[in-house]
Amino acid sequence: MVLHGRKVVGGVVEGEAIVTHDTISGWGGIDSMTGTIIESRHELVGQSFAGKVLIFPGAKGSSGWSGAFHTTRIAGVAPLAMVFNIMTTKAALGAVVMRVPTVTALDGDPCELIRTGDWVRVDGDAGTVSVW
């Protein structure tokens, strides 16, 4: 399956998907030193997105999102790539400061079509997400 969307940040990577139907809060929602979701009511609480392709609806919360996700890059626990439905300045800036391939505005809902554990290829340059 190949989903077509829009480039946010270029680059090409392959890796294991971690998928959530919940939006993600940067400030207070993640542990920036481990890449772990810490928001108590989040469906991925306790799970790490480090080195995985993070697939989620979008960002929520304050402007602290980009700072929190930039810290994941510095700590070496950033996601390998990001794929999201709802483009916000928080999510876009987070992708830019992490420098990971990122795609949005896909022709199918990645949160419904991709499962945690699927192997995916994110081509930020072409704006595609391929799923195996």
Backbone hydrogen bonds, N-H to C=O, Kabsch-Sander energy under -0.5 kcal/mol:
donor,donor_aa,acceptor,acceptor_aa,energy
3,L,129,V,-3.0
5,G,127,G,-3.6
6,R,104,T,-3.4
8,V,102,T,-2.6
9,V,102,T,-1.4
13,V,122,V,-2.0
15,G,120,V,-2.4
17,A,118,D,-2.7
18,I,53,V,-2.6
20,T,55,I,-2.1
24,I,58,G,-2.0
26,G,60,K,-0.8
28,G,26,G,-0.8
29,G,26,G,-0.6
30,I,26,G,-1.2
31,D,36,T,-3.1
32,S,30,I,-0.8
34,T,31,D,-1.3
35,G,31,D,-2.4
36,T,31,D,-1.0
37,I,47,Q,-2.5
38,I,29,G,-2.3
39,E,29,G,-1.5
42,H,39,E,-1.8
45,V,42,H,-1.7
46,G,37,I,-3.2
47,Q,44,L,-2.8
49,F,35,G,-2.8
51,G,78,A,-2.4
52,K,49,F,-2.2
53,V,16,E,-2.9
54,L,52,K,-0.8
54,L,81,A,-2.6
55,I,18,I,-2.6
55,I,53,V,-0.6
56,F,54,L,-0.5
56,F,83,V,-2.1
60,K,24,I,-2.4
65,W,62,S,-1.3
66,S,63,S,-0.6
67,G,63,S,-0.5
68,A,64,G,-2.6
69,F,65,W,-2.4
70,H,66,S,-2.3
71,T,67,G,-1.8
72,T,68,A,-1.0
73,R,69,F,-1.3
74,I,70,H,-2.0
75,A,71,T,-2.5
76,G,72,T,-0.6
76,G,73,R,-1.0
77,V,72,T,-2.9
78,A,72,T,-0.7
80,L,52,K,-2.4
81,A,52,K,-1.0
82,M,101,P,-2.2
83,V,54,L,-2.5
84,F,103,V,-1.8
85,N,56,F,-0.9
86,I,57,P,-3.5
87,M,85,N,-0.7
88,T,86,I,-0.5
92,A,88,T,-2.5
93,L,89,T,-2.6
94,G,90,K,-2.3
95,A,91,A,-2.1
96,V,92,A,-2.2
97,V,93,L,-2.8
98,M,94,G,-1.6
99,R,95,A,-1.5
100,V,95,A,-1.3
102,T,9,V,-2.3
103,V,82,M,-1.7
104,T,6,R,-2.4
105,A,84,F,-0.5
105,A,85,N,-0.5
107,D,4,H,-1.6
112,E,109,D,-1.3
113,L,109,D,-2.2
114,I,110,P,-1.9
117,G,17,A,-2.7
118,D,115,R,-2.3
120,V,15,G,-2.9
120,V,118,D,-0.6
121,R,130,S,-2.6
122,V,13,V,-2.4
122,V,120,V,-0.5
123,D,121,R,-0.6
123,D,128,T,-2.8
124,G,11,G,-3.0
124,G,122,V,-0.8
125,D,11,G,-0.6
127,G,123,D,-1.8
128,T,123,D,-1.9
129,V,3,L,-2.3
130,S,121,R,-2.6
131,V,1,M,-2.7
132,W,119,W,-2.9
